[in-house]
């Protein structure tokens, strides 16, 4: 089972890889007329790197920091290898778009599905403490917007398929959240000072 702390950085790591592949997909030499794909995912990549940097700085476990660094290094090498194959083996827009587009879809679906790794914990504990509402809502909204973009701009099947599934994954997360949000145990209010046993024993009896 994936721990709660691991979930926090796994989502960011998968999102970084996803953004890098979509940047590669949107390049004019791979899939022309996709400037929005490049710019939006570039901004997303920067934001995810900022998030992981903050997580790296404030994490108290050296093992976790090492895992984040190794994952990011592995992603850079992986994307570099895919880019090398794309430009070295395929020489037409159609073939490059197909090769990179399929890879983008695979990792885009993984990114959308990554928050679902905590669903088992939510169901067994009947608590949504480890499933942030805004993360699920953002995933659902992001999938809907990109699905609409793929239909309005041009019929881009690679953007449509993965983001359409992402919308469904986000909807599932929201449904699970609303099912268990009311049954989640409330945290004790630390601000309320409870009388000690000594105070109770010394209280006048009526």
N, C-alpha and C positions, 0 to 999 in steps of 0.2 A: 504494500500500500504506500502511496506517495505521501510524504509528510506535508504538514501545512506550510512549513518554511520552504520546502522544495517547490511546492506549487507556486509560491510567490515569484521565484526566479525562473522556473521552467516556462511560464507564460511569456515572460520578457525575452528569454532566449529564443523561443520558437518564433515570436513576433519579429525579432531582429533578422532571423534567417528568412522569414517570409518576406519582409520588406526588401532585403537585398536581392532576392530572386525576382520580385516584381519590378525593381529598378532595372535589372538586367533585361527583363521581358519588354519593358517600355522603351528601351533605347532605340533610336531611329534605325540602327543597323540590324535590329532584331525584329521589332514590330513597329513600323512607322505610324505617325499620327497618334502617339500615346503619351503626349507630354504631361497630361494630368496624372497618369499612372506613375511616371518618374518623379514628379514634384511632390505629390502627396506621400508617396512611400519614402522619399528622402526625408521629409519632415518627420514621418513616423519612425524612421530609423534613428534619427537624432534624439527624439523623445524617449525611445526605448533604451538607448545607450545612456542617457541621463538617468533614467530610472534604475538601470542595472549598476551604474556607477554609485548612486546613493546607497543602493542595497549592499554593494561591495564594501563601501566605506564603513557603514554602520553595522554590518554583520559581525557577530561576536565569535563566529566559528571559522577558523582558518581553513578547515576542510571545505566549507561552503564557498569561501572566496576562491579557493583553488578550482573547484568544480565550475564556477562561473567563468573564470579566466580560460580554462581548458576548453569549455564548450564554445566560447566566442572564437578562440583560435581555430578550433576545428571547423567552425562555420566559415570563417574566412578562407581556409584552405579548400573546403568543399565548393564554395561559390566560385573560387578561382579556377578550380578544375572543371566545373560545369561551363564557365565562360570560355576556357581554352578549347573544350570540345565543341562548343557552339560555333566559335569562329574558325576553328581549324578543320572541322569535319563537314559542317553544313554551309552552303554557299548561296542559299536563296532565302528570302524573307519567310516564305511558307514553311520551309523545313526548320528554320531557326525558331519561328513562332511556335511550331508544333512541339519541338523538343523542350524549349524553355517553358512553354505554356503548360505542358503536362506536369513538369516538375513543380511549377508554381501552384498548380491546383492541388497537388499532393500535400505540399507543406502549408498551403492556405487552409485546407481541411483540417490538418493536424493542429494548426493554430486555433481554429475555431473550436475544435473538440478538446483541446488541452484543459480548459476549466472543468470538463466533465470527469476528469480523473479524481475529483474530490466528491463526486456525487454519491459514491458508496458510503463515504464517511458521513455525508449529510443524512442519508437515509437511515443508517444504523444508529447515529446519535440523535436523529430528529432535531438537528440544529443546523442553521445556515451561517454559523459563525465563520466558517472557512470558505463560504461562497459569497463573495461581495456582490451586492445587488448591482452596483454601477458597472462592474466588470462584465457581468452577464448582459446588462442592458446595452452597454456600448458595443459588445459583440453582435447582438441582434440588430442594432441600428446600423452598424457598419456594413453588415451583410445585406441589409435591405437597400441601403444607398448605392452600394456597388452593383447590386443586381439591377437596380433601376438604370444606373449609368450604362451598363452593358446592353440594355435594351434601347435606350434613347440615343446614345452616341453612335454606335455601330453594334451590330449583333456580334459581340465577342464571346464566343462559347467558353473560352478559358476563364474569363472573368465571371460569366454567368453561372457556370456549373458550381464552382467552389463557393462563391458567395451566396448562391441560392441555398446550398447545403448549410452554409454558415448561419443563414437566417433561421433555418430549422433548428440547428444546434442551440442558437441563442434563445429561441422560443422554448425549447425543452428546459433549458437552465432556468428561465424565468418562471415556468410552470412549477418546477421543483421548488424554487425559492418561495413562491407564494403558498405552496402546500405546507411547507415546514416552517415558515417564518413565525407563525403564531405559536407553534409548539416548541420553539427554541427556548431553552431555559434562560431566564433573565439573570444577569450578573448581579451579585449583591451590591448594594449601594455602600461604598466605602466611606461616604461622608457621614452616614448615620452612625453615631457612637452608641453601641449597645452597652447597657449596664452590666458590670461584671457580676460574677457570682457572689462576691463579697458584698457588693451593694445590695443585691437581691436578698441575701440572707440577713442583712442588717436592716432591711426595710421594716417599718412597723406593720404588724399584722392586724387586720380588721376583724 
